[in-house]
Amino acid sequence: DRASYHTMIDSTTPAERKIIQPHYQKLSIIVLGLVGLFYALTYAEPIIVPILFALLLSMLLNPVVNFMTRMRFPRVLAIALAVLLAMFALAGLGYFIVTQAAHFSETMPQLKEKLNTLMNEGQRWAQEAFNMRRSEVKDAVEKVKDEGMAKGGSFVGQTLTTVGTLFAFFFLLPVFTFLLLLYKKLLLTFVSKLFPAEEQHAVADVLGQTKGVVQSYLMGLIMEAGIVTVLNWVGLMLIGVEYALLLAVIGAVLNLIPYIGMIIATILPIVIALATQDAEAALWVLGLYAFVQFVDNNFIVPKVVASRVQLNALVSILVVMIGGASWGIPGMFLSIPITAMLKVIFDRVPGLEPFGYVLGDDDAKSQHALLRLPSTAKKAK
């Protein structure tokens, strides 16, 4: 029997032999590959983040460049003008936020004093409500304050590092954007040449869909941010909250980060309203931001953003957290467009369709929506 077994093994050719990999081995290789990829991306942040921002900006500016070239502008001049206009717009937004934040910092001592008064009132309320001794409440408050200061210092340090990184690649961003637009045809041809001739049509389709998704998404986000800024600004002005325009702009920018940004954008004006006015004003601010989110999720996003990036809520939160853990605040902003591009690729590549499916959403209009009305189709069901 052993001789016949060896004869059967020897008689099979290498092409006929099939090695079956256990599922746990495949899973282990995938997990190790993902861990190595994330570590590599973290260490390569100074190079990859500017290139990715430049890639998104070049996709956003590509229609402007094409329009200028149709108007008989030389291509190099059209690219230079489009990049300059984008840089002036970003610089103007940054200058506004910095100058307004400088005025805001002048009132920090008064805000700190009022916040201390609120904390003292909160201590007295806790003593009466929970029948606690003053020393116990004071120890608990001091513990929370110390932990908050430690985490706050770490957050400030990360923010300053992020700002330093932004300033560091602010000079690289226009250069990368200009070169990506200039060598667009060369890069697209390079990607096409990586695949055999029979797959050229599918590759061109994937590249076209990816560009269309990202362009539509970015333009929709810009329009959404403008509308949300106006709504927040008008509401905060009516409530009487100080620095209404600054808070409205910051809220609109943070709203670009799904779910997490909305929470942070709501807490900041509530704290300002508590420190400068009273609890009633803070409740009005909470109601205002809830109303704006309701309008945003049910009307602005479906109509303006057009739901071109169809990612489900679970994936959106996970990729934002992964982007923040890898690259900080820039990673949060980059996470959704990059995932959308990957979904388009996964949907078109054989063998990767399940990954594209799990990234998607059954409801195409549920893009980062929390306060959403049920659709008429679902009601009918």
ABEGO torsion letter per residue (X at the ends): XAAAAAAAAAABBAAABBBBBBAAAAAAAAAAAAAAAAAAAAAAAAAAAAAAAAAAAAAAAAAAAAAAAAAGBBAAAAAAAAAAAAAAAAAAAAAAAAAAAAAAAAAAAAAAAAAAAAAAAAAAAAAAAAGBBAAAAAAAAAAAAAAAAAAAAAAAAAAAAAAAAAAAAAAAAAAAAAAAAAAAAAAAAAAAAABBAAAAAAAAAAAAAAAAAAAAAAAAAAAAAAAAAAAAAAAAAAAGBBGAAAAAAAAAAAAABBGAAAAAAAAAAAAAAAAABBAAAAAAAAAAAAAAAAAAAAAAAAAAAGGABBBBAAAAAAAAAAAAAAAEAAAAAAAAAAAAAAAAAAAABBGAAAAAAAABBABAAABGBABBBBBAAAAAX
